[in-house]
Amino acid sequence: MNLLPLESLCVFLLPQVWLALGMQEIHADQETIGKISAAGQLMWCSASVDILFLLDGSYSIGRGSFERSKHFAGKLCDALDIHPGRVRVGMVQFSSAPHLEFSLDSYLTKQEVKERIKRTAFRGGSTETGRALKYILHKGFPGGRNLTVPKILIIISDGKSQGSTAVPAMQVKERGTTVFAVGIKFPRWEELHAVASEPTEQHVLFAGDASDAANGLYSALSSSICSITTPGCKVESFPCERRTLETEKELAGSYVCWKGSKQQNVMHASLCPFYRVKRVSVKHPSRCFRTVCTDPCDSQPCQNGGTCVPEGLDKYHCLCPVGYGGGTHCAPKLSLECGVDLLFLMDSSAGVTLEGFLRYKAFLKRFLQAVMGRDSPANVGVAQYDTSIRIPIEVGQHKDVFGLMKSIDALNFSGGGTLTGRALWYVAQHGFRRTPVFADVLDDLPRVVVLLTDSKSQDPVAEAAKYARDRDLLLIGVGSSFVRAELAEVTGNPKQTVVYSDPQDLFNRIPELQRRICSVNSPEGCQVQSLDLVFAVDASAGVGLANFLQLRDFVRSSSWQFTINRDVTQIALVAYGSRAHTVFALDTYTNNSALVQAINQMPFLGDVASASSALLHIHSDVMTVQKGARPGVSKVVVLLTNGGGMEDAAAPARQLRDNGVTVFVVVIGDAERDTLLRVAGSPSYLVHISSYEDLQRYQDLITERICEGVPRGDSPRSPVLPTDSHVQQIPGTFQHFSGAHRHPKRS
């Protein structure tokens, strides 16, 4: 295709202020846009050609648009091999009269030309585009070569010419100069097409995006002047749309006006129309020609649904789905290396709708594809529920991901009532079957149920969930914020709920769900260390019943942060007013569910607070071997108070610390810091919270602080006493820990 005559070439950029807006959009996919961008790095015209920029420097364009015109000129120079024997560049600025800024033979390198363009000063004046074209007709290209060298004239203008441009533009083209009409800012496309060379689709550009306009210009030159030498690059055409906003008058109504008459002192009433101005978008469909180059993403290197993003000409990176990201090809990065029996309980009731059910199926498939390796020790099953409950995929039925995916694809939406409580009862009794590993050994893996629902249950869930947890099932809830409270009721622990904000966010929760599942047999942090922990809760009238209930909720949710059994963490609970009351001792409960239920029974006492009596009670009647305290195990007391009744608490707190107990003070509201600091013994063990409503927000921080005081490995913090020592009551002091024999492990 012969796009341009070889004798000379002209590029004409001409927009008009009369219009309110001008733009050009290429209708192409993101992959094509990326290839167009990559091609810009490869453009290089090394042919023999003379290029003259003709910049509008009139007042109508203004300094801002003039600077943008200079930017476009410099951007185009990046693709030109400027050299005396190849590409030469010159510049003329015009307004009321044309002015030669520099001739084509003034500067011999690209850097010199670009620096001179930057130094070009705005002159100002009227917009005489026709006069500038006549200057080119009369003077030619200053410093240019003979007629065998193609010539490019780039006129960059913003503002309707105050004289006619049709005749001089036609004469410029008749002399063998090819005209490119490139609009900037507010172009009037009809006028640009009138002055451009044929075919106009290839010679009318928009300079608003300098990189895109430079690509369009280069693409038009490539078949006749500048040859594409880079393999994989070619000129392609795309549908594009050029738009402008034009001003129109619209009849808005009429008003009463007075008109004179031939009679003296006589006026006549009449109705006069009035108009309002509105802007109308005018579209000009066209085609754009751009150079595109292949990029490293054309080979589709990203696997598992990853999106390839090119980085220059030969590099790329992959945007991987959640759960993938091992290396550049989106290999799976998560895995269920934990050995668990895992049952997904999917809500397929009318409450979640067909769309929601299909979303959960897609989520389940994505999750299992991301975490299930060939040798994963996890056994997976799927149950569905609505009014009824069924288990179409038994736990451990499939050992390969492919068979599991096929079975999940076969699941169908049913659309009955939402009976989550009934479903929990059923899976607790029938959801897991023990599989013989050897003749006399049963596979006794931890059992996990993941509830997928976005609909509130139509039957009670609390009792059924407790029944499931009491049978040592770890319950994890996955749902939207709409069912957050119900999920927390099912799991018994807000930490075991996975809440998403919108449908897409559901898939972002895959790593979080994987961590929750594997936490059943690989607890993190101080949960794997031995710890004797006592919560001392101010239950006095100074706290008040409403605030006391929030303290109780805080203790309940905090308890879920620890693994409760004889070998890991033991928790005792003390409520105090003027006197202290043991709600339960360290050795009372051996699992989280029973302990949490007992916390709910903590009484509100309602009298005057005395923290010293609480600390004395903990030392003499709670942290003792008789009540389950273990020698050689780290010991922590967490005192929850509003700061009242702390006057005499420093001495018993110090005595507890002398016996290896960390005293942690959590104060809510205004309180005397110096007194509290003497009780805590260190700023590290004092947390001040402004209100009871903020308690839950500090739960993780307080847990971390407790964990920081728990040593790793076999280096106990508290002193180890001889196993044959006994409890002693020393007058005037507090009872020391005794090293009597450790309690046998209870079943």
Secondary structure as the mmCIF struct_conf table of DSSP 4:
data_model
#
loop_
_struct_conf.conf_type_id
_struct_conf.id
_struct_conf.beg_label_comp_id
_struct_conf.beg_label_asym_id
_struct_conf.beg_label_seq_id
_struct_conf.end_label_comp_id
_struct_conf.end_label_asym_id
_struct_conf.end_label_seq_id
BEND BEND1 LEU A 4 LEU A 4
BEND BEND2 LEU A 6 GLU A 7
STRN STRN1 CYS A 10 LEU A 13
TURN_TY1_P TURN_TY1_P1 VAL A 17 TRP A 18
BEND BEND3 LEU A 19 ALA A 20
STRN STRN2 LEU A 21 ILE A 26
HELX_RH_AL_P HELX_RH_AL_P1 GLN A 30 GLY A 40
TURN_TY1_P TURN_TY1_P2 GLN A 41 LEU A 42
STRN STRN3 CYS A 45 CYS A 45
BEND BEND4 ALA A 47 ALA A 47
STRN STRN4 VAL A 49 ASP A 56
BEND BEND5 SER A 58 SER A 58
TURN_TY1_P TURN_TY1_P3 TYR A 59 ILE A 61
HELX_RH_AL_P HELX_RH_AL_P2 GLY A 62 CYS A 77
TURN_TY1_P TURN_TY1_P4 ASP A 78 ALA A 79
STRN STRN5 LEU A 80 LEU A 80
STRN STRN6 ILE A 82 ILE A 82
TURN_TY1_P TURN_TY1_P5 PRO A 84 GLY A 85
BEND BEND6 ARG A 86 ARG A 86
STRN STRN7 VAL A 87 PHE A 94
BEND BEND7 SER A 95 ALA A 97
STRN STRN8 PRO A 98 PHE A 102
TURN_TY1_P TURN_TY1_P6 LEU A 104 ASP A 105
BEND BEND8 SER A 106 SER A 106
BEND BEND9 THR A 109 THR A 109
HELX_RH_AL_P HELX_RH_AL_P3 LYS A 110 ARG A 119
HELX_LH_PP_P HELX_LH_PP_P1 THR A 120 PHE A 122
HELX_RH_AL_P HELX_RH_AL_P4 THR A 129 LYS A 139
BEND BEND10 PHE A 141 PHE A 141
TURN_TY1_P TURN_TY1_P7 PRO A 142 GLY A 143
TURN_TY1_P TURN_TY1_P8 LEU A 147 THR A 148
BEND BEND11 VAL A 149 VAL A 149
STRN STRN9 LYS A 151 ILE A 156
BEND BEND12 GLY A 159 GLY A 159
BEND BEND13 GLN A 162 GLY A 163
HELX_RH_AL_P HELX_RH_AL_P5 ALA A 166 GLU A 174
TURN_TY1_P TURN_TY1_P9 ARG A 175 GLY A 176
STRN STRN10 THR A 178 THR A 178
STRN STRN11 VAL A 179 GLY A 183
BEND BEND14 LYS A 185 PHE A 186
HELX_RH_AL_P HELX_RH_AL_P6 TRP A 189 VAL A 195
BEND BEND15 ALA A 196 ALA A 196
HELX_LH_PP_P HELX_LH_PP_P2 SER A 197 SER A 197
BEND BEND16 GLU A 198 PRO A 199
HELX_RH_3T_P HELX_RH_3T_P1 THR A 200 GLN A 202
TURN_TY1_P TURN_TY1_P10 HIS A 203 HIS A 203
STRN STRN12 VAL A 204 PHE A 206
TURN_TY1_P TURN_TY1_P11 ALA A 207 GLY A 208
BEND BEND17 ASP A 209 ASP A 209
HELX_RH_AL_P HELX_RH_AL_P7 ALA A 210 SER A 222
TURN_TY1_P TURN_TY1_P12 SER A 223 ILE A 225
BEND BEND18 CYS A 226 CYS A 226
HELX_LH_PP_P HELX_LH_PP_P3 SER A 227 ILE A 228
BEND BEND19 THR A 230 THR A 230
TURN_TY1_P TURN_TY1_P13 PRO A 231 GLY A 232
STRN STRN13 CYS A 233 GLY A 260
BEND BEND20 LYS A 262 GLN A 263
TURN_TY1_P TURN_TY1_P14 GLN A 264 ASN A 265
STRN STRN14 MET A 267 CYS A 293
HELX_RH_3T_P HELX_RH_3T_P2 PRO A 296 SER A 299
TURN_TY1_P TURN_TY1_P15 ASN A 304 GLY A 305
HELX_LH_PP_P HELX_LH_PP_P4 GLY A 306 GLY A 306
STRN STRN15 THR A 307 GLU A 311
TURN_TY1_P TURN_TY1_P16 GLY A 312 ASP A 314
STRN STRN16 LYS A 315 LEU A 319
HELX_LH_PP_P HELX_LH_PP_P5 CYS A 320 PRO A 321
TURN_TY1_P TURN_TY1_P17 VAL A 322 GLY A 323
STRN STRN17 TYR A 324 GLY A 326
TURN_TY1_P TURN_TY1_P18 GLY A 327 CYS A 330
STRN STRN18 ALA A 331 PRO A 332
BEND BEND21 CYS A 338 CYS A 338
STRN STRN19 ASP A 341 ASP A 347
BEND BEND22 SER A 349 SER A 349
TURN_TY1_P TURN_TY1_P19 ALA A 350 VAL A 352
HELX_RH_AL_P HELX_RH_AL_P8 THR A 353 VAL A 371
TURN_TY1_P TURN_TY1_P20 ARG A 374 ASP A 375
STRN STRN20 ASN A 379 TYR A 385
BEND BEND23 ASP A 386 SER A 388
STRN STRN21 ILE A 389 ILE A 393
TURN_TY1_P TURN_TY1_P21 VAL A 395 GLY A 396
BEND BEND24 GLN A 397 GLN A 397
BEND BEND25 LYS A 399 ASP A 400
HELX_RH_AL_P HELX_RH_AL_P9 VAL A 401 ASP A 409
TURN_TY1_P TURN_TY1_P22 ALA A 410 ALA A 410
HELX_RH_AL_P HELX_RH_AL_P10 THR A 420 HIS A 430
BEND BEND26 GLY A 431 GLY A 431
STRN STRN22 PRO A 436 PHE A 438
TURN_TY1_P TURN_TY1_P23 ALA A 439 ASP A 440
STRN STRN23 VAL A 441 LEU A 442
STRN STRN24 ARG A 447 LEU A 452
BEND BEND27 SER A 455 SER A 455
BEND BEND28 GLN A 458 ASP A 459
HELX_RH_AL_P HELX_RH_AL_P11 ALA A 462 ASP A 470
TURN_TY1_P TURN_TY1_P24 ARG A 471 ASP A 472
STRN STRN25 LEU A 473 SER A 480
HELX_RH_3T_P HELX_RH_3T_P3 SER A 481 VAL A 483
HELX_RH_AL_P HELX_RH_AL_P12 ARG A 484 THR A 491
BEND BEND29 GLY A 492 ASN A 493
HELX_RH_3T_P HELX_RH_3T_P4 PRO A 494 GLN A 496
STRN STRN26 THR A 497 TYR A 500
BEND BEND30 SER A 501 ASP A 502
HELX_RH_AL_P HELX_RH_AL_P13 PRO A 503 ASN A 508
TURN_TY1_P TURN_TY1_P25 ARG A 509 ARG A 509
HELX_RH_AL_P HELX_RH_AL_P14 ILE A 510 CYS A 518
TURN_TY1_P TURN_TY1_P26 SER A 519 ASN A 521
BEND BEND31 SER A 522 SER A 522
HELX_RH_3T_P HELX_RH_3T_P5 GLY A 525 VAL A 528
BEND BEND32 GLN A 529 GLN A 529
STRN STRN27 LEU A 531 ASP A 538
BEND BEND33 SER A 540 SER A 540
TURN_TY1_P TURN_TY1_P27 ALA A 541 VAL A 543
HELX_RH_AL_P HELX_RH_AL_P15 LEU A 545 SER A 559
TURN_TY1_P TURN_TY1_P28 TRP A 560 GLN A 561
BEND BEND34 PHE A 562 PHE A 562
STRN STRN28 ILE A 564 ILE A 564
BEND BEND35 ASN A 565 VAL A 568
STRN STRN29 THR A 569 TYR A 576
BEND BEND36 GLY A 577 ARG A 579
STRN STRN30 ALA A 580 PHE A 584
TURN_TY1_P TURN_TY1_P29 LEU A 586 ASP A 587
BEND BEND37 THR A 588 THR A 588
BEND BEND38 ASN A 591 ASN A 591
HELX_RH_AL_P HELX_RH_AL_P16 ASN A 592 ILE A 599
TURN_TY1_P TURN_TY1_P30 ASN A 600 GLN A 601
HELX_LH_PP_P HELX_LH_PP_P6 MET A 602 PHE A 604
BEND BEND39 ASP A 607 ASP A 607
HELX_RH_AL_P HELX_RH_AL_P17 ALA A 611 HIS A 617
HELX_RH_PI_P HELX_RH_PI_P1 ILE A 618 VAL A 622
BEND BEND40 MET A 623 THR A 624
HELX_RH_3T_P HELX_RH_3T_P6 VAL A 625 LYS A 627
TURN_TY1_P TURN_TY1_P31 GLY A 628 GLY A 628
TURN_TY1_P TURN_TY1_P32 PRO A 631 GLY A 632
BEND BEND41 VAL A 633 VAL A 633
STRN STRN31 SER A 634 THR A 641
BEND BEND42 GLY A 643 GLY A 643
TURN_TY1_P TURN_TY1_P33 GLY A 644 GLY A 645
TURN_TY1_P TURN_TY1_P34 GLU A 647 ASP A 648
HELX_RH_AL_P HELX_RH_AL_P18 ALA A 650 ASP A 658
TURN_TY1_P TURN_TY1_P35 ASN A 659 GLY A 660
STRN STRN32 VAL A 661 ILE A 668
BEND BEND43 GLY A 669 ASP A 670
HELX_RH_AL_P HELX_RH_AL_P19 ARG A 673 ALA A 680
BEND BEND44 GLY A 681 SER A 682
HELX_RH_3T_P HELX_RH_3T_P7 PRO A 683 TYR A 685
STRN STRN33 LEU A 686 ILE A 689
BEND BEND45 SER A 690 SER A 690
HELX_RH_3T_P HELX_RH_3T_P8 TYR A 692 TYR A 698
HELX_RH_AL_P HELX_RH_AL_P20 GLN A 699 GLU A 708
TURN_TY1_P TURN_TY1_P36 GLY A 709 GLY A 709
BEND BEND46 VAL A 710 VAL A 710
HELX_LH_PP_P HELX_LH_PP_P7 PRO A 711 PRO A 711
BEND BEND47 ARG A 712 ARG A 712
TURN_TY1_P TURN_TY1_P37 GLY A 713 ASP A 714
BEND BEND48 ARG A 717 SER A 718
HELX_LH_PP_P HELX_LH_PP_P8 PRO A 719 PRO A 722
TURN_TY1_P TURN_TY1_P38 THR A 723 ASP A 724
TURN_TY1_P TURN_TY1_P39 PRO A 731 GLY A 732
BEND BEND49 THR A 733 THR A 733
HELX_LH_PP_P HELX_LH_PP_P9 GLN A 735 SER A 738
HELX_LH_PP_P HELX_LH_PP_P10 ALA A 740 ARG A 746
#
